[in-house]
Amino acid sequence: MSSENFDVVVAGAGTAGSYISYLLAKAGFKVALLESKSGNELGVKTCGDGLGLHHVERMSRHLTPNPRVFQNKIEGVELISPDERTRLLIRGEGYVLDRFGWGKWLIEEAVRAGATLFEGHTATAPIVENGSVVGVKAVERRTGSTKEFRARVVVDSTGSAAVLRTKLSGWLISEPLHPEDVSHAYREIVYTEDEHERPQYIKIYLDMVVAPGGYWWIFPRSSTMLNVGLGIWGVLKLNPRAHYEKYILPRFKVREKYHIGGGFIPTRRPLKSLVGNGIVALGDAAAAVNPIHGGGIGQALLTAELASRTIEKAFARGDFSEDSLWEYNVAYMREWGYRQAQLDVLRLMLQTLDNDDLNFGLSRKILNEDEIYHLAAKGTDLSLLDKFKIMMQFIGRPGLLKKLSTSVQYAKEIGDLYLRYPQSKADIERWYAEVVAKYNEYREKIGLGPLP
Ligand SMILES: Cc1cc2nc3c(=O)[nH]c(=O)nc-3n(C[C@H](O)[C@H](O)[C@H](O)COP(=O)(O)OP(=O)(O)OC[C@H]3O[C@@H](n4cnc5c(N)ncnc54)[C@H](O)[C@@H]3O)c2cc1C
């Protein structure tokens, strides 16, 4: 079996893997980037293709995006009730990407910075010696031969399958995804006969019949080229493509289909740990996705940036142990993990609502446009609780309002717990026991059983 040595081996050349390869290669490290796909398939990803402007701005500090990858400039989100009588326009700039162009461009930047791309190479397992990951086994798809890629640090950026970290049985980082923690998604990119109105707004339709426990969307690339899809709560075991064909496709006069595909998205609280001896996980492989809307491109970029910083320091220390890499966990929880946890608490509540609740809540503006924007952009505070209390007296549906105020309260408390994420591994089990207890208390209050 052939064997090659690198400083860092990155498995998976999606957004997260390509971006960290770029950052580390630019910093002078010898990086191998392994990717299952090859040729024209490189960079191809089934996605809604929406990306918030703030993610692009943050990335631009390190790498200026090629303007050609931005297909449509977005001014905000139109949130639509199940009966389609209420449409809230929520401000928030962003882009609908030419996603394949984006993926290819990122890989090119990684290679230009000095990373070596091994396309058509599927990582099959981490190589573990003396309790540390020291490399990756991969199969070259063209020849069927197995190779070893050895390194001081291995990066699992293989997407939601998390091919490497999940094989480290018994390690903190190996935490599996429960069906309750994923969304099953399907989408088509289509050319339509009709002009789509307001293409500068992405549209999110809440409808628990069409997309139970999720939503369906229209993300316009232009007025006649649309990314249309849906996500359904994984625990329901429904086929999203069947729902798409039954409920969504008949609404459009499709001239041509450009690309179709599905996938699953982790929509949950942060993993207990994103690191192990000699390994870190990024992006979907680290379940670093917004649990409410399933957007994860921005978090793929963020995790790559934070992990690259930690890896650089680990090289300076010459220490690639879990303890040395732990600061990536701490940085992640402080930057985004606590908000991910807050949003996960709200996600669980939303998944218990039906169309009546949603029609009522949106039409009465239990949360108005500014409050929804604030929740999404800045996280939860308790300022909404007084409003809910007053509304309870005047607009009826006390059960729904109680559920909402309970979830805002717990979102704050659980977010605060994630802000107190342990500085070292020694405290992790005590801290996690608190998380589980708080989650279970909350879940009981909104009618869900204990954490699976
Ligand atoms: C239908 C759908 C719609 C979505 N819509 C949006 C959206 O609008 N906005 C948004 O922000 N996010 C969206 N997401 C989520 C977003 O696509 C992901 O969060 C993001 O792409 C994660 O990037 P990543 O690099 O972690 O993983 P990926 O992009 O999945 O990249 C993983 C890479 O690893 C490769 N790979 C996998 N296994 C191996 C292996 N064993 N060896 C080598 N290579 C391997 C894959 O081929 C792939 O190139 C959507 C997801 C889906 C499924």
The ligand as an SDF file (V2000), in Angstrom:
LIG
                    3D

 53 58  0  0  0  0  0  0  0  0999 V2000
  -31.1710   20.2950   -0.3180 C   0  0  0  0  0  0  0  0  0  0  0  0
  -30.2580   21.1540    0.5080 C   0  0  0  0  0  0  0  0  0  0  0  0
  -30.4430   22.5260    0.5290 C   0  0  0  0  0  0  0  0  0  0  0  0
  -29.5840   23.3510    1.2690 C   0  0  0  0  0  0  0  0  0  0  0  0
  -29.7330   24.7060    1.1940 N   0  0  0  0  0  0  0  0  0  0  0  0
  -28.8380   25.5160    1.8030 C   0  0  0  0  0  0  0  0  0  0  0  0
  -28.8720   26.9230    1.6100 C   0  0  0  0  0  0  0  0  0  0  0  0
  -29.6840   27.4600    0.8600 O   0  0  0  0  0  0  0  0  0  0  0  0
  -27.9620   27.6860    2.2590 N   0  0  0  0  0  0  0  0  0  0  0  0
  -27.0210   27.1380    3.0740 C   0  0  0  0  0  0  0  0  0  0  0  0
  -26.2270   27.8900    3.6720 O   0  0  0  0  0  0  0  0  0  0  0  0
  -26.9540   25.8060    3.2560 N   0  0  0  0  0  0  0  0  0  0  0  0
  -27.8190   24.9830    2.6300 C   0  0  0  0  0  0  0  0  0  0  0  0
  -27.7160   23.6230    2.7700 N   0  0  0  0  0  0  0  0  0  0  0  0
  -26.6620   23.0830    3.6360 C   0  0  0  0  0  0  0  0  0  0  0  0
  -25.2960   23.2710    2.9650 C   0  0  0  0  0  0  0  0  0  0  0  0
  -25.3330   22.7570    1.6610 O   0  0  0  0  0  0  0  0  0  0  0  0
  -24.2290   22.5680    3.7910 C   0  0  0  0  0  0  0  0  0  0  0  0
  -24.3590   22.9590    5.1320 O   0  0  0  0  0  0  0  0  0  0  0  0
  -22.8280   22.9050    3.3030 C   0  0  0  0  0  0  0  0  0  0  0  0
  -22.6850   22.6060    1.9470 O   0  0  0  0  0  0  0  0  0  0  0  0
  -21.8190   22.1300    4.1340 C   0  0  0  0  0  0  0  0  0  0  0  0
  -20.5540   22.1930    3.5480 O   0  0  0  0  0  0  0  0  0  0  0  0
  -19.4940   21.0650    3.8830 P   0  0  0  0  0  0  0  0  0  0  0  0
  -18.2530   21.4460    3.1790 O   0  0  0  0  0  0  0  0  0  0  0  0
  -19.4600   20.8250    5.3360 O   0  0  0  0  0  0  0  0  0  0  0  0
  -20.1000   19.7290    3.2610 O   0  0  0  0  0  0  0  0  0  0  0  0
  -20.3660   19.3510    1.7410 P   0  0  0  0  0  0  0  0  0  0  0  0
  -20.6510   20.5450    0.9270 O   0  0  0  0  0  0  0  0  0  0  0  0
  -21.3860   18.2680    1.7710 O   0  0  0  0  0  0  0  0  0  0  0  0
  -18.9760   18.7700    1.2440 O   0  0  0  0  0  0  0  0  0  0  0  0
  -18.5210   17.4990    1.5950 C   0  0  0  0  0  0  0  0  0  0  0  0
  -17.5690   17.0290    0.5120 C   0  0  0  0  0  0  0  0  0  0  0  0
  -16.9670   15.8130    0.9310 O   0  0  0  0  0  0  0  0  0  0  0  0
  -16.9620   14.8870   -0.1430 C   0  0  0  0  0  0  0  0  0  0  0  0
  -16.9270   13.5640    0.4640 N   0  0  0  0  0  0  0  0  0  0  0  0
  -17.9220   12.9220    1.1270 C   0  0  0  0  0  0  0  0  0  0  0  0
  -17.4810   11.7390    1.5830 N   0  0  0  0  0  0  0  0  0  0  0  0
  -16.1820   11.6520    1.2230 C   0  0  0  0  0  0  0  0  0  0  0  0
  -15.1880   10.6650    1.4330 C   0  0  0  0  0  0  0  0  0  0  0  0
  -15.4480    9.5410    2.1050 N   0  0  0  0  0  0  0  0  0  0  0  0
  -13.9540   10.8900    0.9280 N   0  0  0  0  0  0  0  0  0  0  0  0
  -13.6690   12.0280    0.2280 C   0  0  0  0  0  0  0  0  0  0  0  0
  -14.5930   12.9870   -0.0030 N   0  0  0  0  0  0  0  0  0  0  0  0
  -15.8210   12.8020    0.4990 C   0  0  0  0  0  0  0  0  0  0  0  0
  -18.2460   15.1960   -0.8920 C   0  0  0  0  0  0  0  0  0  0  0  0
  -18.1900   14.7190   -2.2120 O   0  0  0  0  0  0  0  0  0  0  0  0
  -18.2730   16.7160   -0.8050 C   0  0  0  0  0  0  0  0  0  0  0  0
  -17.5730   17.3050   -1.8620 O   0  0  0  0  0  0  0  0  0  0  0  0
  -28.5530   22.7700    2.0460 C   0  0  0  0  0  0  0  0  0  0  0  0
  -28.3690   21.3860    2.0410 C   0  0  0  0  0  0  0  0  0  0  0  0
  -29.2040   20.5830    1.2740 C   0  0  0  0  0  0  0  0  0  0  0  0
  -28.9750   19.0900    1.2590 C   0  0  0  0  0  0  0  0  0  0  0  0
  1  2  1  0
  2  3  1  0
  2 52  2  0
  3  4  2  0
  4  5  1  0
  4 50  1  0
  5  6  2  0
  6  7  1  0
  6 13  1  0
  7  8  2  0
  7  9  1  0
  9 10  1  0
 10 11  2  0
 10 12  1  0
 12 13  2  0
 13 14  1  0
 14 15  1  0
 14 50  1  0
 15 16  1  0
 16 17  1  0
 16 18  1  0
 18 19  1  0
 18 20  1  0
 20 21  1  0
 20 22  1  0
 22 23  1  0
 23 24  1  0
 24 25  2  0
 24 26  1  0
 24 27  1  0
 27 28  1  0
 28 29  2  0
 28 30  1  0
 28 31  1  0
 31 32  1  0
 32 33  1  0
 33 34  1  0
 33 48  1  0
 34 35  1  0
 35 36  1  0
 35 46  1  0
 36 37  1  0
 36 45  1  0
 37 38  2  0
 38 39  1  0
 39 40  1  0
 39 45  2  0
 40 41  1  0
 40 42  2  0
 42 43  1  0
 43 44  2  0
 44 45  1  0
 46 47  1  0
 46 48  1  0
 48 49  1  0
 50 51  2  0
 51 52  1  0
 52 53  1  0
M  END
$$$$
